[in-house]
């Protein structure tokens, strides 16, 4: 009888260990898909979210946001100031997310918003809302203040690669047109 209880205890211990390991693995995977600075999804996490959205819905809308003049913030005020700007921009984007939207720090000073694919005017309104939220002053830890501006491009597509390419092209078109536009460039492809 005692030998049987020892076996049960051993099995129970192994089950508990397996459950703990599975939980740790899940936590590590979730952490690997999030940006450590902003807490938003990272490039890998957003890539997976886009793949799933297109598979589930048949198409999706993707907004790509690039901060204008960000390099000068790092150059003039240092990387801690640049990090403060990135954290603030992430918070601003998160604050204006609509139902069903997901945000990511795509890398460096680029962000992304995955949105349900709805008619063009709705996507344009989302682009305008994100651009307006990002634009404005950010107080730095040093007490200085910088103005943040962004170029925002968006696309709606059923093909994942096309979605990324079109959103990227729209964002860079806005960036190129920066010298001839309002403080935050907005484009939809």
C-alpha positions in Angstrom: 0.0 0.0 0.0 2.8 2.5 0.9 4.5 1.7 -2.4 1.3 2.5 -4.2 1.1 5.9 -2.4 4.7 6.6 -3.3 3.9 6.0 -7.0 0.8 8.2 -6.8 2.9 10.9 -5.1 5.6 10.5 -7.8 3.0 10.8 -10.6 1.3 13.8 -8.9 4.7 15.5 -8.6 5.5 14.9 -12.2 2.0 16.2 -13.3 2.6 19.3 -11.1 6.0 19.8 -12.6 4.7 19.4 -16.2 1.9 22.0 -15.5 4.4 24.4 -14.0 6.8 24.0 -17.0 3.9 24.5 -19.4 2.9 27.7 -17.6 6.5 28.9 -17.7 6.7 28.1 -21.4 3.5 30.0 -22.1 4.8 33.0 -20.1 8.1 32.9 -22.0 6.3 32.7 -25.4 4.1 35.7 -24.4 7.1 37.7 -23.2 8.9 36.9 -26.5 6.1 38.5 -28.4 6.1 41.7 -26.5 8.4 44.7 -26.6 10.2 45.0 -23.2 10.2 48.9 -23.3 6.6 49.7 -24.2 4.8 46.5 -23.3 3.1 46.4 -26.8 3.4 43.5 -29.1 6.7 43.3 -30.9 7.3 42.6 -34.6 7.0 38.8 -34.1 3.8 39.2 -32.0 2.2 41.6 -34.5 3.2 39.3 -37.4 1.3 36.4 -35.7 -1.7 38.7 -35.0 -1.8 39.8 -38.6 -1.6 36.2 -39.9 -4.4 35.1 -37.5 -6.6 38.1 -38.4 -6.3 37.6 -42.1 -7.0 33.8 -41.7 -10.0 34.4 -39.4 -11.6 37.4 -41.2 -10.3 37.0 -44.7 -8.7 40.5 -44.7 -7.4 43.1 -42.3 -6.4 46.7 -42.0 -2.9 47.6 -41.0 -1.7 51.1 -39.9 2.1 51.7 -39.9 3.4 54.7 -37.9 6.9 56.1 -38.2 8.0 58.9 -35.9 9.5 61.8 -37.8 12.8 63.2 -36.6 13.2 60.6 -33.8 16.9 60.2 -34.5 17.4 63.9 -33.5 15.8 63.2 -30.1 18.4 60.4 -29.4 21.2 62.5 -30.7 20.4 65.7 -28.8 19.0 64.3 -25.6 20.3 60.8 -25.3 18.7 57.3 -25.5 16.9 57.6 -22.1 15.0 60.6 -23.7 14.3 58.5 -26.8 13.0 55.7 -24.6 10.7 58.2 -22.8 9.3 59.3 -26.2 8.7 55.7 -27.3 6.9 54.8 -24.1 4.7 57.9 -24.3 3.8 57.3 -28.0 2.9 53.7 -27.1 0.6 55.0 -24.4 -1.0 57.5 -26.7 -1.6 54.8 -29.4 -3.0 52.4 -26.8 -5.4 55.1 -25.5 -7.1 55.5 -28.9 -7.4 51.9 -29.9 -10.9 51.0 -31.0 -12.5 47.7 -30.2 -10.8 44.8 -32.0 -7.5 46.7 -32.6 -4.1 45.7 -31.5 -0.9 47.8 -31.3 2.7 46.9 -31.6 6.1 48.5 -31.5 7.3 47.3 -34.9 10.9 48.2 -34.2 13.0 51.3 -33.5 10.6 54.2 -33.9 8.0 52.4 -35.8 4.6 51.3 -34.5 1.8 49.3 -36.0 -2.0 49.0 -35.4 -3.9 46.0 -36.6 -7.5 46.9 -37.2 -10.6 45.0 -38.5 -11.0 45.6 -42.2 -14.0 48.0 -42.6 -14.9 50.4 -45.4 -12.3 53.0 -46.4 -13.7 56.0 -44.5 -13.5 54.1 -41.3 -9.8 53.2 -41.9 -9.1 56.8 -42.8 -10.7 57.9 -39.5 -8.5 55.4 -37.6 -5.4 56.7 -39.3 -6.4 60.3 -38.5 -7.2 59.4 -34.8 -3.8 57.6 -34.4 -1.9 60.5 -36.1 -3.6 63.1 -33.9 -3.0 61.0 -30.7 0.7 60.7 -31.5 1.3 64.3 -32.4 2.2 66.7 -29.7 4.7 67.6 -27.0 6.4 65.0 -24.8 8.1 66.0 -21.6 11.5 64.4 -21.2 13.1 63.2 -17.9 15.5 66.1 -18.2 12.7 68.6 -18.1 13.1 69.4 -21.8 10.2 69.0 -24.2 10.1 67.7 -27.7 7.4 67.8 -30.4 6.4 64.4 -31.7 5.2 64.0 -35.3 4.5 60.8 -37.2 3.8 59.6 -40.7 1.0 57.1 -40.8 0.2 54.8 -43.7 -2.6 52.2 -43.9 -3.7 49.4 -46.2 -6.5 46.9 -46.3 -5.8 43.5 -47.9 -6.6 39.9 -47.9 -3.0 38.8 -48.5 -0.6 39.2 -45.5 2.4 40.1 -47.6 0.5 42.6 -49.7 -1.0 44.1 -46.5 2.5 44.8 -45.1 3.9 46.0 -48.4 1.0 48.4 -49.1 0.9 49.8 -45.6 4.7 50.3 -45.6 4.5 52.0 -49.0 1.7 54.3 -47.9 3.7 55.3 -44.7 6.8 56.1 -46.7 4.8 58.0 -49.3 3.5 60.2 -46.4 7.1 60.5 -45.1 8.3 61.6 -48.5 5.5 64.1 -48.8 6.2 65.4 -45.2 7.7 68.7 -46.5 4.4 69.5 -48.2 1.9 68.4 -45.7 0.4 69.2 -42.2 2.3 68.2 -39.1 1.2 64.5 -39.3 1.2 62.9 -42.7 -1.6 60.5 -43.2 -2.0 58.1 -46.2 -4.2 55.1 -47.0 -3.3 52.6 -49.7 
